[in-house]
Amino acid sequence: MLLILAGLGAGAYALIRRRQPTPERPAPAAFASDQSAGGTNPVRDAGPEAMRDAPQNRWSRVDQASDESFPASDPPATY
């Protein structure tokens, strides 16, 4: 009896979710308005022109190199 009620509840939930419109997800905060943020793990293009908010300080070569190396500069997850 309990399994039947659980099944009916899951079916009702699925029907309700199907009828509701899905809201659009806003773009992540780091992305400029013309940058694509699609995919399951979005990574923005390198450089200050790809940022939504302009950097407060002047963009140096070190900043550019650091931004271009992401996410490869992250430590491996195997340690």
All heavy atoms as a GROMACS GRO file, in nm:
protein
  587
    1MET      N    1   0.081  -0.119   0.000
    1MET     CA    2   0.000   0.000   0.000
    1MET      C    3   0.086   0.126   0.000
    1MET      O    4   0.056   0.222  -0.071
    1MET     CB    5  -0.093  -0.005   0.123
    1MET     CG    6  -0.185   0.111   0.134
    1MET     SD    7  -0.304   0.103   0.000
    1MET     CE    8  -0.414   0.226   0.047
    2LEU      N    9   0.192   0.122   0.080
    2LEU     CA   10   0.282   0.237   0.090
    2LEU      C   11   0.354   0.261  -0.043
    2LEU      O   12   0.372   0.376  -0.084
    2LEU     CB   13   0.383   0.215   0.202
    2LEU     CG   14   0.470   0.334   0.240
    2LEU    CD1   15   0.386   0.454   0.279
    2LEU    CD2   16   0.564   0.297   0.353
    3LEU      N   17   0.394   0.154  -0.110
    3LEU     CA   18   0.459   0.168  -0.240
    3LEU      C   19   0.364   0.226  -0.345
    3LEU      O   20   0.406   0.306  -0.430
    3LEU     CB   21   0.512   0.033  -0.287
    3LEU     CG   22   0.631  -0.023  -0.209
    3LEU    CD1   23   0.664  -0.162  -0.258
    3LEU    CD2   24   0.750   0.070  -0.223
    4ILE      N   25   0.239   0.191  -0.339
    4ILE     CA   26   0.140   0.244  -0.434
    4ILE      C   27   0.123   0.394  -0.412
    4ILE      O   28   0.122   0.472  -0.508
    4ILE     CB   29   0.005   0.170  -0.419
    4ILE    CG1   30   0.020   0.024  -0.463
    4ILE    CG2   31  -0.105   0.240  -0.499
    4ILE    CD1   32  -0.100  -0.061  -0.434
    5LEU      N   33   0.114   0.436  -0.286
    5LEU     CA   34   0.101   0.579  -0.257
    5LEU      C   35   0.225   0.656  -0.299
    5LEU      O   36   0.215   0.767  -0.352
    5LEU     CB   37   0.074   0.600  -0.108
    5LEU     CG   38  -0.064   0.557  -0.058
    5LEU    CD1   39  -0.075   0.572   0.092
    5LEU    CD2   40  -0.172   0.639  -0.127
    6ALA      N   41   0.342   0.598  -0.278
    6ALA     CA   42   0.466   0.664  -0.321
    6ALA      C   43   0.470   0.677  -0.473
    6ALA      O   44   0.511   0.780  -0.526
    6ALA     CB   45   0.587   0.586  -0.271
    7GLY      N   46   0.427   0.575  -0.543
    7GLY     CA   47   0.423   0.580  -0.689
    7GLY      C   48   0.325   0.684  -0.740
    7GLY      O   49   0.352   0.758  -0.835
    8LEU      N   50   0.208   0.693  -0.678
    8LEU     CA   51   0.110   0.794  -0.716
    8LEU      C   52   0.163   0.936  -0.689
    8LEU      O   53   0.143   1.027  -0.769
    8LEU     CB   54  -0.022   0.771  -0.643
    8LEU     CG   55  -0.104   0.650  -0.687
    8LEU    CD1   56  -0.224   0.631  -0.596
    8LEU    CD2   57  -0.148   0.668  -0.831
    9GLY      N   58   0.230   0.952  -0.577
    9GLY     CA   59   0.287   1.082  -0.545
    9GLY      C   60   0.395   1.122  -0.644
    9GLY      O   61   0.401   1.238  -0.688
   10ALA      N   62   0.480   1.028  -0.681
   10ALA     CA   63   0.585   1.058  -0.780
   10ALA      C   64   0.525   1.091  -0.915
   10ALA      O   65   0.571   1.182  -0.985
   10ALA     CB   66   0.681   0.938  -0.792
   11GLY      N   67   0.420   1.021  -0.954
   11GLY     CA   68   0.354   1.049  -1.081
   11GLY      C   69   0.288   1.187  -1.081
   11GLY      O   70   0.297   1.262  -1.178
   12ALA      N   71   0.223   1.222  -0.971
   12ALA     CA   72   0.161   1.355  -0.961
   12ALA      C   73   0.266   1.464  -0.966
   12ALA      O   74   0.248   1.567  -1.032
   12ALA     CB   75   0.080   1.364  -0.832
   13TYR      N   76   0.377   1.444  -0.899
   13TYR     CA   77   0.486   1.542  -0.900
   13TYR      C   78   0.540   1.560  -1.041
   13TYR      O   79   0.564   1.672  -1.086
   13TYR     CB   80   0.598   1.497  -0.806
   13TYR     CG   81   0.717   1.587  -0.808
   13TYR    CD1   82   0.716   1.709  -0.742
   13TYR    CD2   83   0.833   1.552  -0.877
   13TYR    CE1   84   0.826   1.793  -0.743
   13TYR    CE2   85   0.944   1.635  -0.879
   13TYR     CZ   86   0.939   1.755  -0.812
   13TYR     OH   87   1.048   1.838  -0.815
   14ALA      N   88   0.558   1.450  -1.114
   14ALA     CA   89   0.609   1.458  -1.251
   14ALA      C   90   0.512   1.534  -1.341
   14ALA      O   91   0.554   1.614  -1.425
   14ALA     CB   92   0.635   1.318  -1.305
   15LEU      N   93   0.383   1.510  -1.326
   15LEU     CA   94   0.285   1.582  -1.407
   15LEU      C   95   0.282   1.731  -1.376
   15LEU      O   96   0.271   1.814  -1.466
   15LEU     CB   97   0.146   1.522  -1.385
   15LEU     CG   98   0.121   1.386  -1.448
   15LEU    CD1   99  -0.016   1.333  -1.407
   15LEU    CD2  100   0.131   1.396  -1.599
   16ILE      N  101   0.294   1.767  -1.249
   16ILE     CA  102   0.294   1.908  -1.211
   16ILE      C  103   0.418   1.977  -1.266
   16ILE      O  104   0.412   2.088  -1.318
   16ILE     CB  105   0.284   1.921  -1.058
   16ILE    CG1  106   0.146   1.880  -1.011
   16ILE    CG2  107   0.315   2.064  -1.015
   16ILE    CD1  108   0.132   1.868  -0.860
   17ARG      N  109   0.534   1.913  -1.254
   17ARG     CA  110   0.658   1.971  -1.304
   17ARG      C  111   0.656   1.989  -1.456
   17ARG      O  112   0.713   2.083  -1.507
   17ARG     CB  113   0.778   1.885  -1.264
   17ARG     CG  114   0.810   1.880  -1.119
   17ARG     CD  115   0.867   2.009  -1.071
   17ARG     NE  116   0.996   2.029  -1.138
   17ARG     CZ  117   1.074   2.132  -1.118
   17ARG    NH1  118   1.041   2.223  -1.033
   17ARG    NH2  119   1.187   2.144  -1.182
   18ARG      N  120   0.592   1.898  -1.525
   18ARG     CA  121   0.587   1.905  -1.671
   18ARG      C  122   0.503   2.023  -1.718
   18ARG      O  123   0.532   2.085  -1.818
   18ARG     CB  124   0.530   1.775  -1.728
   18ARG     CG  125   0.526   1.775  -1.879
   18ARG     CD  126   0.471   1.648  -1.932
   18ARG     NE  127   0.569   1.542  -1.908
   18ARG     CZ  128   0.556   1.420  -1.950
   18ARG    NH1  129   0.449   1.386  -2.018
   18ARG    NH2  130   0.646   1.330  -1.926
   19ARG      N  131   0.399   2.057  -1.645
   19ARG     CA  132   0.309   2.164  -1.685
   19ARG      C  133   0.364   2.302  -1.654
   19ARG      O  134   0.325   2.399  -1.716
   19ARG     CB  135   0.174   2.148  -1.615
   19ARG     CG  136   0.108   2.015  -1.653
   19ARG     CD  137  -0.032   2.011  -1.610
   19ARG     NE  138  -0.110   2.068  -1.721
   19ARG     CZ  139  -0.231   2.113  -1.708
   19ARG    NH1  140  -0.292   2.108  -1.594
   19ARG    NH2  141  -0.294   2.162  -1.812
   20GLN      N  142   0.457   2.313  -1.557
   20GLN     CA  143   0.512   2.444  -1.521
   20GLN      C  144   0.622   2.482  -1.619
   20GLN      O  145   0.705   2.400  -1.655
   20GLN     CB  146   0.571   2.440  -1.380
   20GLN     CG  147   0.468   2.421  -1.271
   20GLN     CD  148   0.533   2.409  -1.134
   20GLN    OE1  149   0.653   2.394  -1.123
   20GLN    NE2  150   0.452   2.416  -1.031
   21PRO      N  151   0.623   2.607  -1.665
   21PRO     CA  152   0.732   2.650  -1.753
   21PRO      C  153   0.863   2.656  -1.676
   21PRO      O  154   0.866   2.691  -1.558
   21PRO     CB  155   0.689   2.789  -1.799
   21PRO     CG  156   0.594   2.836  -1.694
   21PRO     CD  157   0.528   2.713  -1.638
   22THR      N  158   0.970   2.618  -1.742
   22THR     CA  159   1.101   2.622  -1.676
   22THR      C  160   1.162   2.760  -1.695
   22THR      O  161   1.174   2.808  -1.807
   22THR     CB  162   1.195   2.515  -1.734
   22THR    OG1  163   1.203   2.535  -1.874
   22THR    CG2  164   1.144   2.375  -1.706
   23PRO      N  165   1.200   2.824  -1.586
   23PRO     CA  166   1.260   2.957  -1.599
   23PRO      C  167   1.400   2.946  -1.658
   23PRO      O  168   1.470   2.847  -1.638
   23PRO     CB  169   1.265   3.008  -1.455
   23PRO     CG  170   1.268   2.884  -1.371
   23PRO     CD  171   1.190   2.781  -1.448
   24GLU      N  172   1.439   3.048  -1.733
   24GLU     CA  173   1.574   3.049  -1.790
   24GLU      C  174   1.674   3.077  -1.680
   24GLU      O  175   1.651   3.161  -1.594
   24GLU     CB  176   1.584   3.156  -1.898
   24GLU     CG  177   1.510   3.122  -2.024
   24GLU     CD  178   1.542   3.220  -2.135
   24GLU    OE1  179   1.655   3.271  -2.138
   24GLU    OE2  180   1.453   3.246  -2.215
   25ARG      N  181   1.784   3.004  -1.684
   25ARG     CA  182   1.890   3.026  -1.586
   25ARG      C  183   1.969   3.150  -1.627
   25ARG      O  184   2.008   3.164  -1.743
   25ARG     CB  185   1.984   2.906  -1.580
   25ARG     CG  186   1.922   2.787  -1.514
   25ARG     CD  187   2.013   2.668  -1.509
   25ARG     NE  188   2.152   2.704  -1.491
   25ARG     CZ  189   2.252   2.621  -1.510
   25ARG    NH1  190   2.229   2.499  -1.548
   25ARG    NH2  191   2.377   2.659  -1.492
   26PRO      N  192   1.995   3.239  -1.534
   26PRO     CA  193   2.077   3.355  -1.569
   26PRO      C  194   2.221   3.313  -1.594
   26PRO      O  195   2.267   3.210  -1.544
   26PRO     CB  196   2.065   3.445  -1.446
   26PRO     CG  197   2.032   3.353  -1.334
   26PRO     CD  198   1.952   3.240  -1.395
   27ALA      N  199   2.291   3.392  -1.673
   27ALA     CA  200   2.431   3.363  -1.700
   27ALA      C  201   2.512   3.377  -1.572
   27ALA      O  202   2.479   3.459  -1.486
   27ALA     CB  203   2.484   3.457  -1.807
   28PRO      N  204   2.617   3.298  -1.556
   28PRO     CA  205   2.702   3.313  -1.438
   28PRO      C  206   2.760   3.453  -1.429
   28PRO      O  207   2.778   3.522  -1.529
   28PRO     CB  208   2.812   3.210  -1.461
   28PRO     CG  209   2.753   3.109  -1.553
   28PRO     CD  210   2.658   3.187  -1.640
   29ALA      N  211   2.791   3.496  -1.309
   29ALA     CA  212   2.835   3.634  -1.284
   29ALA      C  213   2.965   3.669  -1.355
   29ALA      O  214   2.988   3.784  -1.387
   29ALA     CB  215   2.850   3.656  -1.135
   30ALA      N  216   3.052   3.573  -1.380
   30ALA     CA  217   3.182   3.604  -1.439
   30ALA      C  218   3.175   3.628  -1.590
   30ALA      O  219   3.271   3.677  -1.648
   30ALA     CB  220   3.279   3.489  -1.412
   31PHE      N  221   3.066   3.596  -1.654
   31PHE     CA  222   3.057   3.601  -1.800
   31PHE      C  223   3.007   3.736  -1.849
   31PHE      O  224   2.911   3.791  -1.796
   31PHE     CB  225   2.964   3.492  -1.852
   31PHE     CG  226   3.021   3.354  -1.841
   31PHE    CD1  227   3.029   3.289  -1.720
   31PHE    CD2  228   3.068   3.290  -1.954
   31PHE    CE1  229   3.081   3.162  -1.711
   31PHE    CE2  230   3.121   3.162  -1.945
   31PHE     CZ  231   3.128   3.099  -1.823
   32ALA      N  232   3.069   3.787  -1.955
   32ALA     CA  233   3.019   3.906  -2.022
   32ALA      C  234   2.889   3.870  -2.093
   32ALA      O  235   2.859   3.753  -2.116
   32ALA     CB  236   3.122   3.958  -2.122
   33SER      N  237   2.811   3.971  -2.128
   33SER     CA  238   2.680   3.944  -2.186
   33SER      C  239   2.689   3.873  -2.321
   33SER      O  240   2.598   3.799  -2.359
   33SER     CB  241   2.602   4.074  -2.202
   33SER     OG  242   2.673   4.163  -2.286
   34ASP      N  243   2.800   3.890  -2.395
   34ASP     CA  244   2.813   3.824  -2.525
   34ASP      C  245   2.885   3.690  -2.517
   34ASP      O  246   2.910   3.628  -2.618
   34ASP     CB  247   2.883   3.916  -2.625
   34ASP     CG  248   3.024   3.952  -2.581
   34ASP    OD1  249   3.057   3.936  -2.462
   34ASP    OD2  250   3.102   3.996  -2.667
   35GLN      N  251   2.919   3.644  -2.397
   35GLN     CA  252   2.988   3.517  -2.378
   35GLN      C  253   2.888   3.405  -2.356
   35GLN      O  254   2.791   3.422  -2.283
   35GLN     CB  255   3.082   3.524  -2.257
   35GLN     CG  256   3.198   3.618  -2.274
   35GLN     CD  257   3.299   3.564  -2.372
   35GLN    OE1  258   3.340   3.450  -2.363
   35GLN    NE2  259   3.337   3.647  -2.467
   36SER      N  260   2.913   3.291  -2.417
   36SER     CA  261   2.827   3.175  -2.399
   36SER      C  262   2.859   3.107  -2.267
   36SER      O  263   2.976   3.084  -2.235
   36SER     CB  264   2.849   3.077  -2.514
   36SER     OG  265   2.780   2.958  -2.489
   37ALA      N  266   2.757   3.075  -2.190
   37ALA     CA  267   2.775   3.005  -2.063
   37ALA      C  268   2.707   2.870  -2.067
   37ALA      O  269   2.662   2.820  -1.966
   37ALA     CB  270   2.720   3.090  -1.950
   38GLY      N  271   2.698   2.810  -2.186
   38GLY     CA  272   2.630   2.682  -2.200
   38GLY      C  273   2.715   2.566  -2.151
   38GLY      O  274   2.832   2.581  -2.118
   39GLY      N  275   2.655   2.451  -2.144
   39GLY     CA  276   2.726   2.331  -2.102
   39GLY      C  277   2.712   2.306  -1.954
   39GLY      O  278   2.660   2.387  -1.878
   40THR      N  279   2.761   2.191  -1.911
   40THR     CA  280   2.751   2.157  -1.770
   40THR      C  281   2.859   2.222  -1.685
   40THR      O  282   2.837   2.248  -1.569
   40THR     CB  283   2.759   2.004  -1.751
   40THR    OG1  284   2.881   1.957  -1.810
   40THR    CG2  285   2.641   1.935  -1.817
   41ASN      N  286   2.975   2.249  -1.742
   41ASN     CA  287   3.084   2.316  -1.671
   41ASN      C  288   3.132   2.434  -1.755
   41ASN      O  289   3.235   2.425  -1.821
   41ASN     CB  290   3.200   2.220  -1.645
   41ASN     CG  291   3.162   2.108  -1.552
   41ASN    OD1  292   3.093   2.130  -1.454
   41ASN    ND2  293   3.204   1.988  -1.584
   42PRO      N  294   3.061   2.545  -1.752
   42PRO     CA  295   3.100   2.657  -1.838
   42PRO      C  296   3.230   2.721  -1.792
   42PRO      O  297   3.256   2.736  -1.674
   42PRO     CB  298   2.983   2.754  -1.824
   42PRO     CG  299   2.920   2.722  -1.695
   42PRO     CD  300   2.942   2.575  -1.674
   43VAL      N  301   3.314   2.754  -1.888
   43VAL     CA  302   3.441   2.823  -1.863
   43VAL      C  303   3.443   2.942  -1.958
   43VAL      O  304   3.429   2.926  -2.078
   43VAL     CB  305   3.562   2.731  -1.888
   43VAL    CG1  306   3.692   2.807  -1.871
   43VAL    CG2  307   3.558   2.611  -1.796
   44ARG      N  308   3.462   3.059  -1.903
   44ARG     CA  309   3.460   3.178  -1.988
   44ARG      C  310   3.592   3.192  -2.061
   44ARG      O  311   3.693   3.136  -2.023
   44ARG     CB  312   3.430   3.303  -1.906
   44ARG     CG  313   3.542   3.346  -1.816
   44ARG     CD  314   3.520   3.489  -1.766
   44ARG     NE  315   3.621   3.524  -1.671
   44ARG     CZ  316   3.746   3.560  -1.703
   44ARG    NH1  317   3.783   3.564  -1.827
   44ARG    NH2  318   3.832   3.590  -1.609
   45ASP      N  319   3.590   3.271  -2.168
   45ASP     CA  320   3.712   3.301  -2.242
   45ASP      C  321   3.806   3.384  -2.154
   45ASP      O  322   3.762   3.452  -2.063
   45ASP     CB  323   3.680   3.378  -2.370
   45ASP     CG  324   3.602   3.293  -2.470
   45ASP    OD1  325   3.606   3.170  -2.459
   45ASP    OD2  326   3.538   3.352  -2.557
   46ALA      N  327   3.935   3.378  -2.186
   46ALA     CA  328   4.034   3.452  -2.109
   46ALA      C  329   4.034   3.600  -2.149
   46ALA      O  330   3.999   3.634  -2.261
   46ALA     CB  331   4.173   3.393  -2.130
   47GLY      N  332   4.074   3.683  -2.056
   47GLY     CA  333   4.090   3.825  -2.085
   47GLY      C  334   3.983   3.911  -2.022
   47GLY      O  335   3.874   3.864  -1.990
   48PRO      N  336   4.015   4.038  -2.003
   48PRO     CA  337   3.920   4.128  -1.938
   48PRO      C  338   3.796   4.156  -2.022
   48PRO      O  339   3.690   4.188  -1.969
   48PRO     CB  340   4.001   4.256  -1.915
   48PRO     CG  341   4.110   4.251  -2.015
   48PRO     CD  342   4.140   4.106  -2.035
   49GLU      N  343   3.805   4.140  -2.155
   49GLU     CA  344   3.688   4.166  -2.239
   49GLU      C  345   3.582   4.058  -2.223
   49GLU      O  346   3.467   4.077  -2.260
   49GLU     CB  347   3.727   4.180  -2.386
   49GLU     CG  348   3.792   4.059  -2.446
   49GLU     CD  349   3.942   4.046  -2.415
   49GLU    OE1  350   4.003   4.141  -2.366
   49GLU    OE2  351   3.995   3.937  -2.442
   50ALA      N  352   3.618   3.943  -2.168
   50ALA     CA  353   3.522   3.835  -2.145
   50ALA      C  354   3.458   3.842  -2.007
   50ALA      O  355   3.372   3.761  -1.975
   50ALA     CB  356   3.591   3.699  -2.162
   51MET      N  357   3.498   3.938  -1.926
   51MET     CA  358   3.443   3.954  -1.791
   51MET      C  359   3.320   4.043  -1.794
   51MET      O  360   3.313   4.138  -1.872
   51MET     CB  361   3.547   4.017  -1.699
   51MET     CG  362   3.668   3.934  -1.676
   51MET     SD  363   3.778   4.029  -1.569
   51MET     CE  364   3.907   3.911  -1.546
   52ARG      N  365   3.225   4.013  -1.707
   52ARG     CA  366   3.106   4.097  -1.697
   52ARG      C  367   3.142   4.233  -1.640
   52ARG      O  368   3.100   4.336  -1.692
   52ARG     CB  369   3.002   4.030  -1.608
   52ARG     CG  370   2.871   4.110  -1.603
   52ARG     CD  371   2.775   4.055  -1.504
   52ARG     NE  372   2.826   4.086  -1.370
   52ARG     CZ  373   2.768   4.049  -1.259
   52ARG    NH1  374   2.659   3.978  -1.263
   52ARG    NH2  375   2.818   4.081  -1.142
   53ASP      N  376   3.221   4.234  -1.534
   53ASP     CA  377   3.264   4.359  -1.470
   53ASP      C  378   3.409   4.385  -1.506
   53ASP      O  379   3.494   4.297  -1.493
   53ASP     CB  380   3.250   4.350  -1.319
   53ASP     CG  381   3.107   4.320  -1.276
   53ASP    OD1  382   3.014   4.369  -1.342
   53ASP    OD2  383   3.090   4.248  -1.176
   54ALA      N  384   3.439   4.505  -1.548
   54ALA     CA  385   3.576   4.540  -1.584
   54ALA      C  386   3.666   4.535  -1.462
   54ALA      O  387   3.622   4.567  -1.350
   54ALA     CB  388   3.579   4.680  -1.645
   55PRO      N  389   3.793   4.492  -1.478
   55PRO     CA  390   3.884   4.489  -1.363
   55PRO      C  391   3.907   4.630  -1.309
   55PRO      O  392   3.908   4.728  -1.384
   55PRO     CB  393   4.013   4.430  -1.418
   55PRO     CG  394   3.994   4.410  -1.564
   55PRO     CD  395   3.854   4.445  -1.599
   56GLN      N  396   3.924   4.640  -1.178
   56GLN     CA  397   3.942   4.771  -1.117
   56GLN      C  398   4.084   4.824  -1.138
   56GLN      O  399   4.104   4.945  -1.140
   56GLN     CB  400   3.909   4.764  -0.969
   56GLN     CG  401   3.762   4.735  -0.946
   56GLN     CD  402   3.726   4.739  -0.800
   56GLN    OE1  403   3.805   4.777  -0.716
   56GLN    NE2  404   3.604   4.700  -0.769
   57ASN      N  405   4.180   4.736  -1.151
   57ASN     CA  406   4.318   4.776  -1.176
   57ASN      C  407   4.355   4.745  -1.321
   57ASN      O  408   4.289   4.667  -1.388
   57ASN     CB  409   4.414   4.702  -1.082
   57ASN     CG  410   4.385   4.736  -0.936
   57ASN    OD1  411   4.349   4.848  -0.904
   57ASN    ND2  412   4.401   4.637  -0.850
   58ARG      N  413   4.465   4.803  -1.365
   58ARG     CA  414   4.511   4.779  -1.502
   58ARG      C  415   4.546   4.632  -1.519
   58ARG      O  416   4.606   4.570  -1.431
   58ARG     CB  417   4.632   4.866  -1.529
   58ARG     CG  418   4.671   4.865  -1.673
   58ARG     CD  419   4.767   4.976  -1.704
   58ARG     NE  420   4.797   4.970  -1.845
   58ARG     CZ  421   4.916   4.991  -1.895
   58ARG    NH1  422   5.015   5.025  -1.817
   58ARG    NH2  423   4.935   4.981  -2.024
   59TRP      N  424   4.511   4.573  -1.632
   59TRP     CA  425   4.532   4.430  -1.661
   59TRP      C  426   4.676   4.411  -1.705
   59TRP      O  427   4.718   4.464  -1.808
   59TRP     CB  428   4.434   4.390  -1.771
   59TRP     CG  429   4.415   4.243  -1.787
   59TRP    CD1  430   4.468   4.168  -1.886
   59TRP    CD2  431   4.337   4.156  -1.708
   59TRP    NE1  432   4.428   4.038  -1.873
   59TRP    CE2  433   4.348   4.027  -1.763
   59TRP    CE3  434   4.261   4.172  -1.594
   59TRP    CZ2  435   4.283   3.917  -1.709
   59TRP    CZ3  436   4.198   4.063  -1.541
   59TRP    CH2  437   4.210   3.938  -1.598
   60SER      N  438   4.755   4.333  -1.629
   60SER     CA  439   4.896   4.312  -1.662
   60SER      C  440   4.916   4.183  -1.740
   60SER      O  441   4.823   4.103  -1.756
   60SER     CB  442   4.979   4.308  -1.533
   60SER     OG  443   4.951   4.189  -1.462
   61ARG      N  444   5.039   4.161  -1.785
   61ARG     CA  445   5.070   4.036  -1.856
   61ARG      C  446   5.057   3.916  -1.763
   61ARG      O  447   5.019   3.808  -1.805
   61ARG     CB  448   5.212   4.043  -1.913
   61ARG     CG  449   5.220   4.137  -2.031
   61ARG     CD  450   5.357   4.147  -2.095
   61ARG     NE  451   5.448   4.039  -2.066
   61ARG     CZ  452   5.579   4.048  -2.072
   61ARG    NH1  453   5.635   4.162  -2.108
   61ARG    NH2  454   5.656   3.945  -2.046
   62VAL      N  455   5.090   3.936  -1.637
   62VAL     CA  456   5.076   3.827  -1.539
   62VAL      C  457   4.928   3.792  -1.520
   62VAL      O  458   4.892   3.675  -1.513
   62VAL     CB  459   5.142   3.866  -1.404
   62VAL    CG1  460   5.116   3.761  -1.299
   62VAL    CG2  461   5.290   3.890  -1.422
   63ASP      N  462   4.844   3.894  -1.511
   63ASP     CA  463   4.700   3.868  -1.500
   63ASP      C  464   4.648   3.791  -1.621
   63ASP      O  465   4.572   3.696  -1.607
   63ASP     CB  466   4.623   4.000  -1.489
   63ASP     CG  467   4.652   4.074  -1.360
   63ASP    OD1  468   4.676   4.009  -1.257
   63ASP    OD2  469   4.647   4.199  -1.363
   64GLN      N  470   4.694   3.833  -1.740
   64GLN     CA  471   4.650   3.765  -1.863
   64GLN      C  472   4.697   3.620  -1.865
   64GLN      O  473   4.620   3.530  -1.896
   64GLN     CB  474   4.703   3.840  -1.986
   64GLN     CG  475   4.659   3.781  -2.118
   64GLN     CD  476   4.511   3.802  -2.147
   64GLN    OE1  477   4.450   3.895  -2.096
   64GLN    NE2  478   4.456   3.715  -2.228
   65ALA      N  479   4.824   3.596  -1.830
   65ALA     CA  480   4.877   3.459  -1.830
   65ALA      C  481   4.805   3.372  -1.727
   65ALA      O  482   4.774   3.255  -1.752
   65ALA     CB  483   5.026   3.461  -1.803
   66SER      N  484   4.776   3.428  -1.611
   66SER     CA  485   4.705   3.353  -1.508
   66SER      C  486   4.564   3.320  -1.553
   66SER      O  487   4.515   3.208  -1.532
   66SER     CB  488   4.702   3.435  -1.379
   66SER     OG  489   4.626   3.370  -1.281
   67ASP      N  490   4.497   3.415  -1.616
   67ASP     CA  491   4.361   3.392  -1.663
   67ASP      C  492   4.357   3.289  -1.775
   67ASP      O  493   4.267   3.207  -1.782
   67ASP     CB  494   4.301   3.525  -1.710
   67ASP     CG  495   4.150   3.522  -1.716
   67ASP    OD1  496   4.089   3.462  -1.626
   67ASP    OD2  497   4.095   3.579  -1.810
   68GLU      N  498   4.457   3.291  -1.863
   68GLU     CA  499   4.462   3.195  -1.973
   68GLU      C  500   4.492   3.054  -1.926
   68GLU      O  501   4.456   2.957  -1.991
   68GLU     CB  502   4.566   3.239  -2.076
   68GLU     CG  503   4.524   3.359  -2.156
   68GLU     CD  504   4.634   3.410  -2.247
   68GLU    OE1  505   4.746   3.355  -2.244
   68GLU    OE2  506   4.608   3.505  -2.322
   69SER      N  507   4.561   3.040  -1.813
   69SER     CA  508   4.600   2.907  -1.766
   69SER      C  509   4.488   2.836  -1.690
   69SER      O  510   4.496   2.717  -1.665
   69SER     CB  511   4.724   2.915  -1.677
   69SER     OG  512   4.690   2.976  -1.552
   70PHE      N  513   4.383   2.907  -1.651
   70PHE     CA  514   4.274   2.845  -1.577
   70PHE      C  515   4.190   2.759  -1.671
   70PHE      O  516   4.165   2.801  -1.783
   70PHE     CB  517   4.184   2.952  -1.515
   70PHE     CG  518   4.069   2.895  -1.437
   70PHE    CD1  519   4.088   2.852  -1.308
   70PHE    CD2  520   3.945   2.879  -1.494
   70PHE    CE1  521   3.985   2.797  -1.237
   70PHE    CE2  522   3.841   2.823  -1.424
   70PHE     CZ  523   3.860   2.781  -1.294
   71PRO      N  524   4.146   2.645  -1.636
   71PRO     CA  525   4.156   2.572  -1.512
   71PRO      C  526   4.276   2.478  -1.505
   71PRO      O  527   4.288   2.401  -1.412
   71PRO     CB  528   4.026   2.492  -1.507
   71PRO     CG  529   3.996   2.464  -1.650
   71PRO     CD  530   4.046   2.585  -1.726
   72ALA      N  531   4.366   2.484  -1.604
   72ALA     CA  532   4.480   2.393  -1.605
   72ALA      C  533   4.575   2.420  -1.488
   72ALA      O  534   4.653   2.332  -1.451
   72ALA     CB  535   4.557   2.406  -1.735
   73SER      N  536   4.568   2.537  -1.426
   73SER     CA  537   4.658   2.567  -1.316
   73SER      C  538   4.610   2.508  -1.185
   73SER      O  539   4.682   2.512  -1.086
   73SER     CB  540   4.672   2.719  -1.301
   73SER     OG  541   4.546   2.776  -1.270
   74ASP      N  542   4.490   2.452  -1.183
   74ASP     CA  543   4.441   2.391  -1.062
   74ASP      C  544   4.517   2.263  -1.030
   74ASP      O  545   4.559   2.190  -1.122
   74ASP     CB  546   4.293   2.358  -1.074
   74ASP     CG  547   4.207   2.482  -1.079
   74ASP    OD1  548   4.258   2.590  -1.046
   74ASP    OD2  549   4.090   2.469  -1.116
   75PRO      N  550   4.538   2.231  -0.903
   75PRO     CA  551   4.606   2.106  -0.870
   75PRO      C  552   4.521   1.987  -0.910
   75PRO      O  553   4.398   1.997  -0.913
   75PRO     CB  554   4.624   2.113  -0.718
   75PRO     CG  555   4.519   2.207  -0.672
   75PRO     CD  556   4.499   2.305  -0.784
   76PRO      N  557   4.585   1.876  -0.941
   76PRO     CA  558   4.506   1.757  -0.978
   76PRO      C  559   4.425   1.706  -0.860
   76PRO      O  560   4.462   1.726  -0.745
   76PRO     CB  561   4.613   1.657  -1.022
   76PRO     CG  562   4.736   1.701  -0.956
   76PRO     CD  563   4.728   1.850  -0.943
   77ALA      N  564   4.318   1.640  -0.889
   77ALA     CA  565   4.230   1.588  -0.783
   77ALA      C  566   4.276   1.451  -0.735
   77ALA      O  567   4.205   1.385  -0.661
   77ALA     CB  568   4.089   1.580  -0.834
   78THR      N  569   4.394   1.408  -0.778
   78THR     CA  570   4.439   1.273  -0.743
   78THR      C  571   4.540   1.271  -0.629
   78THR      O  572   4.598   1.167  -0.601
   78THR     CB  573   4.504   1.206  -0.865
   78THR    OG1  574   4.613   1.287  -0.909
   78THR    CG2  575   4.403   1.188  -0.977
   79TYR      N  576   4.563   1.381  -0.562
   79TYR     CA  577   4.661   1.380  -0.453
   79TYR      C  578   4.601   1.338  -0.323
   79TYR      O  579   4.488   1.329  -0.301
   79TYR     CB  580   4.730   1.517  -0.440
   79TYR     CG  581   4.639   1.630  -0.404
   79TYR    CD1  582   4.621   1.666  -0.272
   79TYR    CD2  583   4.572   1.701  -0.501
   79TYR    CE1  584   4.538   1.771  -0.238
   79TYR    CE2  585   4.490   1.805  -0.468
   79TYR     CZ  586   4.473   1.840  -0.337
   79TYR     OH  587   4.391   1.944  -0.304
   0.00000   0.00000   0.00000
